[in-house]
Amino acid sequence: MQLTRTQIGILIGILVIILIGVLMFMGILPGLRSNEPQGLVGQLTVWGLDDERFFNETFIAPYNSLNPNVDIEYRQLSAKNYESQIINALAAGQGPDVVMIDNNWARKHSDKLAYIDEVDYPRSSFVNDFVDVAADDFYIDGKTYALPLYVDTLSLFYNKDIFNDAGVVNSPETWTKFNELVRILTKINPAGNIILSATALGGSNQSISNASDILAAFMLQDGVQMTSANGENVTFAQYGTDSFERYLRYSNPADDLYSWNEDIGDATNKFASEEVAMIIDYSQNAKKIQEKNPFLNFSIASLPQKPVAKAINYADYFGLAVTATSDSQGLAWNFIGSTLLNSQVMNNYSNGTGRPPALRELLAKMSANSEKNFLVRQSLTAKSWLQPDNQTVADALSKAILQVLNSQADPSSALQEAQSTINDKLR
């Protein structure tokens, strides 16, 4: 099909607009990293999960101070069915220009996102600006599909009063030390009931909110290959049984590490009520725990690691991406780059949400803070894995845990069934 001169002119105009936006994103044209007005004009819609007022004050207001003629409308969506809301809107041609996406979504939804080419933003620039795990998730085949808002990692929450009463000075840095504490701190009465749990591990998502993530972290630390080389199938069942059995020890009444069962209740609530000494959770949830019990004397430390092994931490985070259906892709990328590469803006975001930054410039400043230094190390050593569907993975692994706990399957069979369930979802 031959294009008319008018159509060619329109196409060239669109390409020029996108190119200008990309060049501004890269700082090649003036405006991105400066405090000078950029004189841009246009409209953008942004969808996400953050509080509307907070997002407007943190991101939109600073951007509008330099670009008063860019009208940006932010819409806060419900966390329930968030992904499907976005996909349905894009399919109907009613989606936003900019959207918050989970770190696992860039690959499976790459056809719905606009990208920046390798020439304009090479991987070397990405990892110079942000932590490596973000590049692993958002930089795909030489194309940048999103930039990270933050990178949170699983951390160890521990009750300082319980530690002090037991004469425990430091948090455990290895699983060997961790298990020693479990044996010391767990209190079981003559009837076999746990009256003080050392840790909430070994349970399903019904009692431990991040059980499937914790189990995946066990596997990654053990070097289990979670997916095939092409990412088309999950493969953790082949070598993940040992990791699974290690996780289940904490909920096995016959094991000397027994410290948890599904009947105890919600792990986070039990930690807040000082009935559990240690839990594993994302660091951003510290604020929620403090709100549950303002008098709780607790601290956060690094996730235990295998002795004499390279540190591997488990990441979970969101980023901002531009949709392929946007009519203002260049402007949308300029908004993302101008905000997420701005250390002052992102410092305000981190302080307001309690989420660790993904920007290396901010991590360098955090490293001087002894209380937060472990978060820097965890961000720099964070890993993730390509989950075909977050909820399917969480449900399948949680079901596998329950099958073993209820004596419905052995660990190997339960894990194999979970793998099959997830792979069936891909077909």
N, C-alpha and C positions, 0 to 999 in steps of 0.2 A: 504494500500500500504506500503510495507516494503522498508526502505531506505538502500542503499548500504553503505559500510563503508566510501567510498569517500564522498557521500552525507551527511552522519552524520558528518564527519570531517569538511566539508564546513559550515554546519549549526552551529556547535559548534564555529567555528572561527568567524562567523558573530555575534553570541550572545556575544562572549567575547569582540569583538570590541565595540558593543553597550553598554555593561556593563561598559567597561573602560570609554567610553564617559560620561555615566551617573554618574559614580563615580567622574570623574573630574568635572562635572557640580556641584556636591554636595560639592566639595572640600575635598572628602574623600581621593582621590589621590592628590599628590602635583600638583600645577600648577594653579588652578582656581583663587584663591584669592591672589596669590603671584605675585611678579614682576620677578620671575625667568623664564627662557626659559623652555617651556614644551616639546619641541622636537617632536611635532606632525607632521605628514606628510599626505597630501591628497589634495583633490580639493572640493570646494563648490561653488554652484551658489546660489545667493540671489536675490529675486525679491521684489520690493517695490515701494513706491510712492515718497520717498524722493529724493532730488537732487543727482545725481550720484557722483559728486565731493565731496559734503558735506558728503555723506554716507561713501565714501572711506576714507576721511580724519578723520572722527569722529570714525568710527568703525573698518574698515579693517586695516588701518595703525597701530593703537595701538596693535591690535591682532597679526599682522604680525611681530611686533617688538619682540614679544615673540615666535612666531611660523612662522619663515621665510619660512618654507617648506610646508606651507598650502597655496595653490593658491585659492583665493576667487574672484569670478567675480560677480559684482553687476549690475543688470539691472533695470533701472527706467522705469516703465510702465505708461501709460496714466491713469489718474483717471477715464476717461470715460470707462465704461464696465470693470473696473478693476477686479471685482470678476469673471465675465464670462471668461475673458482671462486666469485666473489662473485655473479655473475648466476645461476649454477646454484643456489646456496644460497638466494637470494631467491625464485627460482621454486618451490623446494621448500618454502618457508615456514620455512627453517632459517637465515636470515641473521642478522647482528648488528644491534644498535641503532645503532652508530656505525661508519663505515667510512672508511678512507683512500681518496681518489679522485684520479686524475690530473686536471690542469687541463682536459683535453679531454673529460672524461666527463660533466660536469654537464648539458650540453645534451642529449646523446644518451640519457642515462639519467634524465632529469628525472622521468619517470613512476614511477621506482623510489625516488625520494628525497622526504623531507619538507622543506618550505620554511618560511621566515618571510616574512610579507607586507611590502609597501612601508610600510604604516602603522607597523609595529612596528620595522622596521630599514630606513630609506630609503637609497638609493644614496649620498646625501650623507654619511651616517654611515659607510657602508662605506668610501668613499674617504678619509674622515677618519682611519679606523683603519688601513687597509691600502693598499698600492700599487694604482695604477689597473688594472693588468693583471688583478689578482685579481677586481676588480669586473666587468671585461669578461667573464671566464670563468665566475664563480660567481653573479653577479647577473643574473638572466634575467627579462625581462618583469615587473619590479617585485617579484621574489621572490629571496630569498637561499637558495641550495641548498647552500652549503658555505662554510667559512672556510679561508684558506690556512695551512698549517703553515710555509711558507717560500716564497721565490721565488728560484730560481737562474737565472743567465743565462750564455750562452756567453761565454767570456773567452779572452784570448790568454795562453798559457803560453810562456815563452821562457827559453832557457838563457843565464844571465848570463855564464858563462865564454866561450861562443862569441861572444857580443856583445862582451865585453871584448877578446878576441883580435883581433876585426875592427875595434876602435875605435868600436863603436856605443854611444852614451851612453844613449839613451832608446828605449823601446819605440815602435813606430809607431802613431800615432793615426789615420791615414787609410790607405786602401787604396793610395793613391799612394806613400806612404812605405813601406808594407809591401812593395809590389812592388819598390821600389828595393833593399830589404834582401834580397829573394829573389834578385835578380840578383847581389848581392855575396856572399852566404853560400853559395849552392849550389856544390858542387864535383863536377865530372864528369870522369872519366878519359878518356884517348884512345879507349878502347873504347866510350865512350858510357854507362858505368855511373855511377850516382850514388854517390859515396863519402861525401858529406855533404849531406843534404837540408836546405834552408832551412826548408821547411814541408811538412806533410802535408796537402795539399789536392788536390782533383780526383779522389780515389778514391771507392770505394763503401763501404758499411757493412762489407764484408769486411775492409778494412784500416783504415778510419777509423770508430770506433764511433759517432760522431754525424754521419756524412756527410750524411744526409738532413736533419737539423736545420740543419746549416751551409748547405746549399743553399737551404733555406727562408729562412734569415736573409739570404742574398744577395738573394733575391726580395723580401722585405719591405723591405730597404733601398733597393731599386730601385723601390719603390712598386707592385709587382705585386699585382693583386687576386687573392687566393688562392681565394676562393669567391664564389658568386653572392650577391646581396643577401639572399636568404632563407636562405642557408646550405645549400641542398639539393644543390648541385653544386660540385665544385672546378673552378676556371677558370684555374689558373696557366699552362696551356700557351699560352693566347692571347697573353700578353705576357711570359712568363717565359723565352723562349729566349735572350735576350741575357744574362740572369743565369746561365743554365745554361752557356752558352759561356764566360762569364767564370770560372766555377768550374772548368771543364774545362781551362783554360789550363795549370794547374799540373801536369797529368798528360799533356800533349801534348809529345812529344819534339821537335817542330818549333817549339815556342814558346820565346821567351826567358825565360819564367817556369817552364819545366819543372823540377820539383823532386821529383816523386813518381810512383811507379807501384805497382801492386798486388803486384808481386813483392818489394817491400822488406820487407813484413811488417806487423805490428801497429803502428800509429802511436804508441800510448801506450808500448808497450815500447821502441820505437826512440827515443822522446824520453827515456825513463828511462835508456837506455844511451848517451845523448849522441850519437846518430847523426842526430838531427833537431833543428834549432835552435828551431823554433816549431810549436806545435800549437794548435788551438782546441778547448776542452773546457769542461765546466761546472766552476765554481770548487770545488764540493764534492769533486771528484776529486783535488784537490791532495794530500790525505792519502794516497790510494792510490799516487800517483806517488812520494811521499816514501818510502813503505814499500818500493817496488820498488828504490829507490836512495837510501839515507839520506844519501849524500854529494853528491847532485845539487844543484848551485847554480842554482836556477831561481826565477823570480818570475812573478807573474800581473798582467796589465794589462787594460785595457778592450779590447773587441772593436773592431777598426778600423772606421772609418766612411767614408762618401763625403765628399769635400771639400765644404765649404760646403753642408752639408745637415743637416737635423734628425736628431739621433741616434736610431737605432732599434736596440734590442737584443732578443735572442731569449730568451724565458722558457720554463722547464720546471719544474714543481713539483707538489706534492700538497697536498690539503687534507683536512679532516674534514667528513663529511656524516652526516646522520641518515637512516636508511632508512624508506621509507614503510610497511614491514611492522612497524616497531617498536611495541611496546605502551607504550613509555615515551619518547615523542617529546619531551615537555617537559623531562624530566630529562636526556635525551640532549643537547638543545640547551644546557641549563644547563652540562653538563660541557664542551662545546665552547667556549662563550663564556667560562666561568670560566678556562679554560686558555689558549686562543689569544689572549685579550685581556689576559693577565697578562704584563707585560713581564719580570718576573723569571723566570717559568717558561719563556718563549720565549727568553730570553737563554741559559738553561741548555741548551735544546734546540739552539740555534744553535751554541753552543760545543761541544756533544757530537757534533754531526753534521758540522760544517763547512759547513752550509747557511746562506746569507744570510737574515736575517729578512724577513718580509713586513710586519711591524708597523712603522708609521711612527715610533712612539716610539723603537724600537730603532735604526732607520735614522738618526734625528736624532743619536743618541749616536755611532753609527759614523762619521758624517761628520767628526768631530773627529780620527779616526785616518787619517793621511795614507796608510797602506798599504792601507786598506780603503775609502777614499773613492770610488774608482772603482766599487766594487760598489754603493754607494748610488746613484750616478748611473745605473748600468745598471738597477737595480731600478726606479727612477723613470721610466725611458724604455723599459721592457721592453714587448714586444708578443708576442702569440701569434696563432694562427689556428685556426679551427674545423676540426679534423681529424675526419672521420667515423669513422675507425678508425686508431689510431696505428700498429699493426703493418702494416696494409695500405699506408699512406702510406710508411712507411719501406722496405718491401720494393719497392714500385713505383718509388720514386725511385732506390733503389740499383740496381735492374735497369736503369733508364734509363741510369744512369752506365756500367754494364758494357757495355750495348749499344753505346754510342758508343766506349768504350775498345777494344772488340773488333771495331770496324768493322762492326757488324751493323745500325746505323741512324745517321742523322744526328741532331744534337741536337733539332731540331724534331719529327721523327717519334717519337723515343724519348720525349720529354716528352709528346707527345700520347697515346701508348700508355699512359704512366703515369697520365695524367689519366683516360682511359677505364677503366682497371682499377679505379681508386678509385671512380669514379662507378658502375660496375657493382656494386660492393660495397654501394652505398646502395639499390639496387633489389631 
